[in-house]
Amino acid sequence: MSNSIRKKKIFSSAQEAAISARKHIESPQCKSASYRLAFQDPDFLLQDELRPVRLELELLKPELILKEQHIESTVVVFGSARIADPETAEARLVSAQAEHSSNKQDPLLTHQVELARRDLENSRYYDEARKLGHLISSNTGKDKLVVITGGGPGIMEAANRGAHEAGMPSIGMNIVLPHEQSPNPYITPDLNFQFHYFAVRKMHLLMRAKSLVVFPGGFGTLDELFETLTIIQTHKVEPIPVLLFGKAFWERIINFNALVEEGTISAEDLELFRYVETADEAWKLISEANGL
């Protein structure tokens, strides 16, 4: 059988059906919501009972677009949305110190200065994530690695920014939140996605991952880290390098050795991740693991 016969269209397309359905919208019967094509009826699609369909749509849309763009291998960069670039962090410290100088007895202002000082110290992670995004995107190996982040500010912005400065595409996977998270300006526009479901978003972040780099972060970063470690530990996915950036931070936040001592994880589970301190160190491990 020839290709031309095999590819012959049997059914009309959804696009054609949508155009045809608009022809008689002036009659009262056709104006009723019940008459809308199901896939053109937003009120219908947003019903609670349609949640399984919406989950599938969120899975399929990025999948099809990334396939069209021939993106098969990614390096995931997780980290806090609150870690600012050094210039911004320094300006915040200067501002906090100026406010504090007018009322040095105010404990809240004192605390704000302490936080601003810590933010400036942590801004080094922004620079390292930016450098790492550039290193990943500049690789010339046969398996082209693409930076992917959660799409927001902070560490995510830094990694996308590094890729952008290397002149290469990068992906952002945004999530709808009560306090709107805007996509950072360094994501490639055609690779900028928005999700409602955290579960589908996390699946897409890991589906093509060849390595995972986790910078300091809060609840969201911890959630993403532990889910990744869990699915590697339970052999749901093939092992990939999981690099925790900043050993001092992670050892202060999580006592992994205590989990071993309590018998809730095995000593071998500590080998599921490694600590790194610089973008160069992280890239060396990523490139070695991927034969680049």
N, C-alpha and C positions, 0 to 999 in steps of 0.2 A: 504494500500500500504506500502510495507516495505521500510526502510530507504535506503537500497541498490539500490532499483529500482528508488526511488526519486532522489538519488544522481548520477544516471548514467549520464555520460557526453554525450551530444548530439552534441555539436559543438567542433571543434578543438580549442585548446587554442591559444592565441596570440603568446605565445612563440614558439609553433610548426609552426605557420604561418611564423614567423620571420626567423626561421631556413630554412624552405622550400624556402623562397623568395631569399635566398642567393645562391641557387644551380646553377642558370643560369646567374650569373652576368657578365660573359665574353662576351656575345653578345652585340653589340651596342645598341640594343633595350632595353636590361635590364640595361644598364648603365645610361640611361636617368633618370633625376630626376622625370619625370612624372610617371615612373614605380615603384618608391619606394612605399612601404606600407605607408599610410598616417601617421601612428603613429611612423614610422621610418624615417620620413623626417623632419629634424630640420629646414630647410629653410621654409618649409610649415608651421610648427607649430609656427614659429616666425613672421609670417605675422600679420599685424595689425588686419586683419579680424578674426584672431584666438584668439584674446584677451579673449572672453568669455570662450573658452576652457582652456586657460592657467589659468584663474581665478579659474575654477573648479578643475583643477589639483592641484593648490596650496592649495585649500581647502581640497581635498581628501587625498593627500599624508600624511600630518601629522595626519589627522583624523584616517586613517587606522593603521598607526604605533602606535599611542597612544592607540588605542583600543587593538592592539596585545599585548601591554605592560600592559594592564589592568589599565591604568591611567585614573581615573575618577574625581579626586578632586585635585585642585591646589590652591596655594596661589601665587598671582602675586606680584612681586616686581618691581616697576618702579623707575627710578632715573637717575641722570646725569651720562653720560659716562666719565665726566671729573673729578669727585671726586676721588682722589687717596688715596691709603692706607697711614697711618701716616708716615711710613718710607720714602716712595717716596716723599711725600709732604715736609717732613723736609729737605730732600736732595735738593729739588728744592729751598727751602727758603735759605739754606746755599749758594747755587750757585748764586742766585739772589743777595744776600747781598754782596758776594765777588765781583761780577761785579759792583755793585753800589758803593762800597768803592773806586774803581779806578776813578770814575767820579760822585761825589755826586750832581753835578749840572745838570746832564742829567735827564730831567723830565720823559723820557721813562723808564729809569732804576729805578727811584723812583717808578713809577707806577708798574713795574714788581715786585718789592719788596713787595708792598702793596697787589698785587694779590697773590703772593706766601704765604704771611702771612695769607690771607683769606683762601687760599687752605688748609693750615695746620689746621686752625680752623675747616674747613668743613670736614676734614679727619675723624673726630669722627663719621660722618655718615657712613663711610666705615666700621668702627668697629662694629657699631650697626647693619648694614645690614648683616654683616658676622655672628654676633651672632644670629640674627633673623633667618637666613637661617639654622643655626644649630638647633635652637629650633624647628622650623617647621618640619624639617626632622627627629628629634628624637622623635616625638610624637608616642605614641603606641596605639592610639585610633582605633576604628573599621574602621573609615573612614580615610584612610591613605592620608595625605596631601603631595603634591609634590611641591617643589619650581619651579616656572617658571619665567623667565626674558626675556628681549630683547636680551640676549646673548652676549652683548658687554662688554667693560671694565667698570671701575668705580663701581657704586652701583650695577650694574648687576653682575659684577664679584664677588663682595663681597658676595651677596646672594647665588650664585652658589658655591662659595668657602665654605661657612658655611655648605651647604648640603654635599659637597664632604668630608669635615672634619668629618661629622657625619657618613660617610660611606654609604650614601644614594644617589639615583639617583636624578638628577635635569634636567630641560629642558631649552634650549636656543632657542629663536626665532629670528635669525639674519635677517637683511635686506641688500640687495645690495645697496650700496651708492656710490656716485662719488669718495669719499675718502674711500677706502675699509675698512669696519669694520670687523676685524677678530674675530672669536669666542674666548671667554675667555677660558683658559685651564681647568676650573673646571666643565664645562658642561659634562654630561654623553654623550660620543660620539654617541651612538645610539639614543639619544634624542636631537640631535643638528640639527636644521632645518634652511633653508635659503629661504627668500621670495623676490619676486620682488614687490609685491603689498602691500602697507601699510595697506589697508583696510582688506585684508585677514589675514594678520599678527595680526592685532589688534583683529579681530574676534577670532582667535585661542588663543590669550592670555587670553581672557575672557570666552571662551566657557565652561570651566570646573572650573572657579574660584569660590572659597568659601569665599575668602577675597582678598582685594587689599590693598597693602601698598605702599604709594607714598612718596619717599624721595625727597629732593630738586633736581631740574633739570631745564632744559631749554625748548625750544619750543616743543621737542618731548614728554617730560614728561608732560607738560601742555596739549598738544593735547590728550594724553592718559587719563589723569585725567578728562578733561572736556567731552570727549566722554563717559567715564564710567558714570559720574554724569548725563549726558543727557539721556542715555538709562535707567538708574535707575529711574530718575525723570519722564520719559515718560512711565514707566512700560513696556518697551521692554524686560526687564529681571527681575528676582526676586531680591529683595534688598539683598546686601551683605555688610559686613563691609568695609567701605572705610576709611583708616587710613592715615592721613597726618602727616608725620614725621617732627617734628620741627616747633612748632607753630609760633615762632618768624620769621622764614623764610617765611612761607606761609602768615602770616598777613602783612608782609612787601611787598610781591609780589602781592597779590590779596586782594582787599578790598571786601570781600563777603558781609559785612554789607551794603556797598554802593549800591550793587545790590538790596538788600531788600528795602533800602530807596528810590531807583529810581523806585521800583515796577516791575523790570524786572525778579525777582524771588520772591518766597514767603518766609516768615520767616521759614516755615516748611522745606524748601529746605536746610536750614543750618543743619538740622538733618541727612542729607544724608551722612555726613562725621564726623569724630572725629579727634582731634589732639592727637598725642602721642609723647613721648620724648625718650623712651628707648625701646630696644628690648623686655625686660621683660613685659613692659606695653602693647606693641603691641601683644605679644603672648598670654597674659592673655585674651585680648578681642577676639582674633581669636579663641582660644580654647573654650571660653565660648559660642561664637556664633555657634560653630560647635559641641557642646556637648561633648567635649573631656576632 
